[in-house]
């Protein structure tokens, strides 16, 4: 069992390496959730994620012989960058196996630290299995992404910082993937403040820890898919499962729509770019899945490494979830004045028309009719409902896309 001295030792090893990230109070999210919300900005951490804490601490504890053999790790991106950065700092040869669909920004960032990149498999679990094969064949030292005491101790240093920054914090909220962050933060926090409440949040599309806790032993999901690629793990660690079971008070799930909405709000209200895995904790509170009220709540925004190509899709999806964007298709008589009638409704409801596409030809369009696709900027779901009711009252039939 890790002791407080292990976390203190990790903090000392990391002192001159990592950023002491801010714990910022958010007036906006406090008002929206009926709590005092503080955001731990690990998205501003070196390498863009908390993962450098555990990776660097693990490599700092390696023997000279283990370093000489070189290190290897499997990661969807954030752990990869942490290991590559740490290995480069110690002059250790480093190989990282990443899923073939890993975000390009994370692949390039990892390579920039001097690591050899091997792309293999559709997800973290496939990359992990292949990395194990390479490790056995070449004798390299494996740096696990979460199921390792030194890694857990490194991640737990976040709790030490938060309790120094906000000693009277009531609740800490942390994302859960493989469980390294949740296990380290929960154990360190409970050792220092036994009455503190710990909440872990998973993406519902990859809720391996939730399934394991329900079964009472570590489970492997048959399938996992979520935009929160940083916590896209089919099987949690054995060590991390035991620690989460003992020290995390609640584990809950949020779906991708809620995650994208939280990401969008963080960009709009707090000017923070946070990846999906980093936004799950806030998403749970915004979705009212947590019954806590009137408490000081510290939410860990675990990373900010968002693929730029994905960002626009996430923004659009978040706008749709928030009722800020509407795309509809309607078939109308092909005669003068019909579009004007529709446009008048949009104008009177003060919705902003982003685009209108008018088609007279197509497989589904009969003679004398036209298909109109409209993209609108709206205020909220009630605004959308008013617009759709007025279209129906005017005789328009439509499909929302």
Secondary structure, 3 states (H helix, E strand, C coil): CCCHHHHHHHHHHHCCCCCCCCEEEEHHHHHHHCCEEEEEEHHHCHHHECHHHHHHHHHHCCCHHHHHCCEEEECCCHHHHHHHHHHHHHCCCEEEEECCCCCHHHHHHHHHCCCEEEECCCCHHHHHHHHHHHHHHHCCEECCCCCCHHHHHHHHHHHHHHHHHCCCCCEEEEECCCCHHHHHHHHHHHHHCCCCEEEEEEEHHHCHHHHHHHHCCCCECCCCCCCCHHHCCCECCHHHHHHHHHHCCEEEEECHHHHHHHHHHHHHHHCCCCCHHHHHHHHHHHCCCCCCCCCEEEEEECECCCCHHHHHHHHHHHHHHCCCEEEEEEEEECCCCHHHHHHHHHHHCCCEEEEEEEECCCCCCCCCEEEEEEEEECCCHHHHHHHHHHHHHCCCCEEEC
